[in-house]
Amino acid sequence: MHKALKHAAAAISILAASLVAIAAMPAAASVARVPPASVQGDCGSDTVPIVVASDVAAQSDIYSAVTLAGVIGDACIVLAGARGEAMPADQQTRLDAAASGGYVVGGLAAVLDGKVAGRIMARLGGSDRWATALLVGSEAADPGSAPTTTIAADVQFTPTAGSSSGTVATRVRVPPASVQGDCDADTVPVVVASDLAAQSDIYSAVTLAGVLGDACIVLAGPRGEAMAANQQSRLDAAASGGYVVGGHAAVPDSKISDRTMARLGGADRWATALLVGKEAAEPTSMTPVSFAQYDTRNIRRLKSSHPALYRQIQEMPWVRDGIGRYEADSVDWLARLAYDDESAVSRVLDMPFLEAHEPGDAVTLMALYHANHFGDLDLLLAQPVFEGGIDDVNSTMAIFGSLIITNGGDASALEKVLVAGYADVETLSRPTALSPHMKVSIIRTGNKPQAWLADAIIDIADAAERLMRQHLPVGHIVMVVSEESACNCTWGFAFDGPFDWEQA
C-alpha cells in the first residue's frame, strides 16, 4: 500500500473512532456528562488514577478531575459510579491496573472509602463544589501537597438503596462572592461566561483561581449580552493580564478589549478543562510574561552578543504585549537567526508579517532560519513575490521556498516554484483540543484541490493532542503535495506523486 494511502487510512480510523465516542455521549443532560474514553485515558502501571463519582451531583467534581488529569499528564480517570451504587466492574478493573496511590476527587458522600479500599490516596474534597474545585487547584499548583490516607483493605462498600444521585441543573450555578474574590491591582483576573452553557468553564475557572492563589473571578455574563457593570468594574480594578476561560463564542474579545489575556478555550468542555490543567503544570506555556522575564539560553545569548537587536525585539508591539506560548517560539527563532547572521534578522524584523503576531509566525521564522543556515536567505528574499517583504498572505510561500533552498535547490528551482500560478495554497484555520489557533496550509503544484484534506489534517492533530494530552509544538502545519518532493525533514511534510490516494 502506498505510504500516503496508509496515512489516509489511519486518519479515517481515527475519525471513525472519534465519531463513535461522540455518538456514545448522552444526548441530553438527564445524566452526568462524563469525559470520552480519549480523555479518561488508559490505566496502566505508570498512570496515576483519579477516582471521581459519575452521577449528576458530582458533575463539578468530574470537571475538576479532568483538570487534575491535565496537570498530571500521565493519569487516568476512574468513574466510581453513582453514590450509593457499587463501582462498575470495568472501572474497578481500570483502577486495579493503575499505579499505586492516586487521588479521589470529592468528599466521602460522593466516593466512599469502600470503593478505594486497600489504596493510599489523597482525597480532594471540600465542604461544597467550590471548595473542592479550589482544593484541586491548590494541588495542581503544588503537586503532592494534599495529605494522603491509607484505606484499609477490609473496608467494605455497602450499597445504599434509594440514594439520591442529584438533579440536573436548569440554571447556572456561580460561585459565591467569597470564592469570586476581591479584584484589585494585585489580583489576577479570571474571566468566564456565566450562562448555563458555560457551567463547566465556571468550575474550571474556580480551579484556576485555586492554582493562582491571588486571583479574582469576573463573570462576563451570558453569551450575547454585555458584561454587567459591577463585573466590568471588577475587571478594571484587577491587575493587567489574566485569563479568559472558554472560547470566543462564550467570551468574545469585545468583552476584554484593551487587555492582553491568555485564553484557555479548547474544542469542547473537556479540552478546556485539560487546558486549565496544562496551564497549572506549565504556567509559562500559556501565561504571557514580559520579555525581561522570558529567560532562555537563546535569549541570554542574544542579549549578551547583540544587545541592540535584543532591544529592537523588545520594542516590537507584540513583544511588549507579553510573551505567550507562540510568541516564545518566535523570539527564540529570531534569537537563533541573530546568532547566525545579525544582518539577516534585522531584515526580517522589518517585514510586514511581524507587525502583528500570529500563532503560525514561528513556523515562518523557523523556515527562514533554515534557509539562512543551510542555504541562501538572500536568494529567497530576492524573488519577485517577496518584493514588498514577507506578509501574512505570502508567508506560506516563503516556507515553501525555504524548503527548496534547505534541500539544495538552486536559483532556477526557486524561480520555478515561486512564479505566479505554479503553486496553489489551500489554508484552513480552526481550533484543536489544546491549540485555540491551529492553521493548516497545503501547497499544491499541478494537483487538483481536495476540500477534505485540510480538515482531515486538523482532525488528526486534534486526535493527537487528545491522545498525548499536550498541545502540538507548532501552530501552523504545512504540507507540500508536488510532483517534485520538496522536503524530507522533521519540520514539514511533503509527498511526491502519484496522488491516487486522495481519490480513495
N, C-alpha and C positions, 0 to 999 in steps of 0.2 A: 504494500500500500504506500502511495506517495506520502512523504513526511507531512506535507501541508494538509492532506486529507485526514491523516491521523489527528492532527491538531484540531481540525474542524469537528471530527467525530467526538473528540474529548470535550470540546466546547458544548456540543449538543447534549452530551451525557450530563455535564454539569448543569446546563439549563433545565434539562428534564427533571433532575433531582431537586432543583430549586422550585420548579412548578409543583412537584409532589408535596414538598414541605409547605408551600403556601396553601395548597388545597386542603392540607390536613389541619390548618389552623381553624379555630372556632369562627363561625360565620357571624356571630353576634356576641355581645358581652354578657351572655347569660351565665357563663362560666369564666373562671380566671383566664386571662391571657398568659400563656406560657411561651418561653422562647423556643424557636425552632431547634431542631437537632443540631444544626450547624453552630448555633450559639451555645447550646448546652455543652457541647464538646464531648470528646471521648474520655472515659475514665480509665486510667491505667496506673501502673505503679509509680509513675513520675508526675501525675497530675494531682493537684490539691482539690479535695472535694468541698463543695459549698452546698450545704443542705438547706432547703427552704420549703415551707409548706406551699401547696399548689391549689388552694381554694381562693375564692373571691376576697375573703377577708385578708388574705396575705398578699394581695396584688402589689402593694407598695414594697413589701419585702422582696418580692420576685425581681422588681426593677433594681432594688439595691443589690441583690445577689449578682445580677448581670454586671452592674458597675464594678463590684468587687472582682469579678472574673476578669474584667478589663484591666484591673490593676495588677493582678497576679500573673496573667498571661497563661501559664501552664495550669489551668484549672478546669474543673468540670462541675456543672450544676446538677445536683441530685434533687428531684422533685419528690418531696416526702409525702405527698398526698394531702387530702383534707384533714384538718384537725379532727380527732376522734376516730379516724379511719387508719387502718394499717398502711405502711408504706407499700406501694405497688411492688410486685416481685421483680420486675425488670429494673426498677430504680434501686432496689436493695442489691441486686447483682452489680449495678454500676458502683454503688458505694463500696461494696466488698472489694472491687477491683482497683479502687483508687488508692493513693498513697495514705499512709497513716496521718493522723492529725486532721486538720481542716477547720472549717467554720460552719456554724449554724447561724443563719440569719433569721431573727425573730425570737420572741420570748417562749417560755415553756408552754403557754397556752397554744401556740402555733405548732411547735415541734417539741413533743415530749422527749425526755431523756431516753425513754424506752426505744425510740426509733433510731438512736445512735449508740446503743449500748456497746460497751467494750472499747470505745474510742476516746482519745484525748482530743478535745475540740474547744475552740474559742467560740463562745456564744455572743453574738452581736444583737442584743435585743433590748430596746429601751422601753420606757413607760408608755409610749404610743408610736404611731407610724413615723412621726417626725423625729422623735428621739432615736429611733432605730436607724433612720437614714443618716443622721448626724454621726452616730456611732460608726457606721460603715465608712463614712468619710474620714473620721479620725483614724481608723485602722488603715485606710488607704494611704493617708499621709505618713503614717509611721507603722509599717507592717510589723507584726509581732508584738505590738504594744498591748493588745487585748489579752486579758488573763485567760488561761486555758483551764478546763475542768476534765478530770478523768471520770468517765461514766462507767460504772461497774458493769461487767459483762452480764451479770444476772438480773439487771434491771429489766423488768417486763413492761411491755406495752399492752394496755388493756383498751380495746375499742370502746368508745362511748356512744351508746345508742342515742340517736336523735340529736347529736351535737350540731350546732349551727356552723355553717361554713360561710356565713356572711351574706350580704345582699349586694346586688350590683349598684354601683353609684349612678345616680341620674343627674347629679350636679357636681360641679368641680369642687374638689377639696383643696384649699390653700392653707399654707402653714400659718399658725398664729403669729401675732406681732413679735412675740418673744423669740421665735425661730427666724422670722424675716430679718431681725436685727436692725440696728440703727445705722443709717448711712451718713458718713462724714468723710473728711479728707483723708482719713487713714484706713478706710474700709474699701475692699474690692467689690464693685457691684456685679451681681449675677442676675442678668435679665432673662425672664422667661414669660411666655404667654400664660394666660390664666383662664382658659376655657376648658371644657371637658375633654376636648381632643388633645390637649396638652398635658393631661394628668401625669403621664409617665415622665414628661420633661420636668414637671414641677418636683417630682420625687428625685430626679437626677440633679436638679438644681440644689436641693437641700443637701444631698450627698456631697456635691461640690463645695457647698458652704462649709461642710464639716472638714473637707480636705484643706481649705484655705485658712480656716480659723477666723481671721479678721475679714469677714465678708458680710454683705447685706444682700438680701433678695429683693429684686424690683419686679413687681408684677406688671407686665406690659399690657394687660387687658386681653379680651378676646380678639382673635384674628378678624380683621375688617373694621375694628374700632380703634379710636385714638387711645393712647395711654392716659389713664386717669391723672388729673392734675397733681394729686398728692404723690403719686408714684413718680411722675416726672420730676417733682421737687426732690424726691429721694435720690434719683439718678443724678441730678445736677449737683447734689451735695456730696456725692461719693468721689472717691479717688479717680484719677484718669485711668484709662484702660478698662480691664474687666472682661467679663464673659457674656456671651449670649448662648443659652441652652435651647436648641431647637433650630429648625431650618428657616429659610426665608419666608415660607408660607405662614409659619407661626409667628415669627417676629421679623417683619421686613426691616430693611436698613433704615427706612424713613423714621422708625421709632428710636433709633440710636444715632441719628445724624450728628456729625461733627465729633464723633468719638471713634477711637481705634480700639476695637474689641476682638477677642478671639471667639469665633463661632464654633460651638460644639454641636453640630447638627448632622446626623447620619441619614442614611437612606430610609430608615424606619426607626421605631421606638427602641428597638434592641441595639441597633447600630449607634444611636445617640448615647445610650447607657454605657456601651463599651467605650465610646469616645471619652466620656467623662472619666472612666476608669483609666484609660490610656493617659489622659492629662495628669491624673494623680500620680501615675507611675513615672512619667517623664514630663515634668512641668515645662521644660524648655521646648518640648516638641510642638506645643500649641500656643503657649503664652508669649505674647510679644514682649521682648525685653529691649532695652536701649542698646545701641551699638557698642557703647562703652562696657556694658555688662556681657556682651557676647564674646566669650573668650575661648578661642580655639587655636591650635598650633598655626594654622594658616593665617589667621588674623593677627596673631602676635608677630609672626614673621613679616607680614605686610607693614605693620606699624613700625617695626624697627628698621626695615630695609627701605621702605618707600613711604615716609611719613606724609609727604604731600598728597600721594594717591589715597592714603588712608583717610586724610581729612576730606578729600574730594568725595569719596564714597560716603563718608559720614554725613555729608551735607545734602545728599540726594533726598528728595522729599519722602520717598517710600522707606528709606532707611531711618529718617528722623521719626517716622510714624511708629517704628518698633520692628524688631526682628522676630518674626514668627517662623514656622516650620519651613515654608517655601522661600522666604527671604533669606533664611540662614544658608540654604543651599546655594542661592545666587551669589551672596557675598563671598562664600567660600570659593566658588569657581572664579570670581573676579580676583580674589587673592592669589589663586594658583596662576592665573594668567599674568598677573603683575610680576610674580616671581620669575616667570618665563621671559616676559617681554613687556617692559614698562610702557613703551610707546603703543603697543597693541591694546592694552587695557585703557589707555587714555582715549583712543579712537572709539572703542566700544562704549565707554561711558557716555559719549555724546550722541549715541544712536537713539532714534525715536522709541524703540521697543522698551527702553529702560526709563522712560519718563514716568510711567506709572507701572507698578509691578503686577504681573500676573503669575499664577502658580506654575505655568509652563515655561517661564523665562529661564529657570535654572537649567532646563534641558538645552535651550538655545545657547546659553553661556558654556555649558559643558561641550557642546559641539564646536563652538568657536575655539575653545581651549585646545581641543584635539586637533583642529585644523592648523592651529599655530604650532603646536608641539610636534606633530608628526608630519606636517605638510607645509603649506604656504597660505597663511591667512590673507596676505596682500592679494594673492591671486583670486581668492574668493571674493573679497570686497571690491575688486576691480570689475566684476561682472556688471553689465548694464542694469540688471534687475535690482541691484543694490546701490544705484547711483545716488539716491536720496538717503542711503543708510538702511539698516535693517529695522523694519517696523513690525507691528503686530500682524500685518497681512502677509508679508513675505518671510517671516521668521522660520516657518516650516521649510521653505525652500533653502534657507540658509543652512538648516540642519542637513538637508539632502546634499547640498554642495559640500558640506564638511565631510559627509560620509564618503563622497567620491575622492576628495583630497586625501583623507586619512588612509584610504585603501589604495593609494598610489596613482590616482587618476591625474592626468596632465591637463594642460590648458584646453586642449581640444575636447577632451572628455567632459570637462566642466562646462564649456560653452555649449556643448550638445545638449546636456540635460537641463541647463538653466535658460535656454532660449524660450521665448514666449510660445506657448502652445504645445511644448514637448511633453510636459508632465501636468497632470491634474491632481488637485489636492482635495480630498474629502475630509471634513472635520466635524466632529461631534463632541459636545461637552455636556456632561451630566454627572451628578454625584454618585459615588460608590459608597459602600458600607462605612468606610472610615476616611474617605477623601471627599470633602464637600465640592471640590473643583477638579474633576478629572477630565482631561482632554485627550481625544484620540485623533490622530491625523493619518490618513492613508494616501501615500503618494503613488500615483499610477502612471506608467508610461506605455501607452498603446493598449490599455486593457479597459474593458467595459466596466463601469462602476457597479458595485453590488451594494445596494442600500442596507442590507442586513449586517454587513461585516463589521462596521464600526460599533454598532450596538452589541454584537456578539463579543467583541474585544472588551468593551466596558463590562459586560456581564461576567466575563472570565475574571477581570480584575476585581470585580465585586466579590465573586466567589472566593478568590484567593485571599482577599482581606478577611473575609469571614472565617476562612479556614485557619489562617495564621493569627487572627486577632491582632493584626498590625497593619498600618497603612502602607501602601506601596511607597518606595523611596522617591518616586517621581510623580509629577502632576501632569505629564504630557507623554503619551505613548505614541511613537512614530513607527509606522510600518511602510516599507517600500515594496511595492509589487511591480517588478520590472523584468523585462527580458534580459537585462544585464544586472545580475545581482550586485548591489552596491555595497553590501556590508555583511561581515560575518563576525560580529563583535558583541560585547555584553551590554551595550547601551543603546542598541537599535535592533530592529527586526527587518530582515529582507528575505524575499523569496524570488527565485528566478522561475521562468516558465517551464512547463505549461501550467495553465490555470484552470484545468477542467474541474478541480476540486471545488471551485467556487460555485459551480453549477449543481453540485450534489445536493 
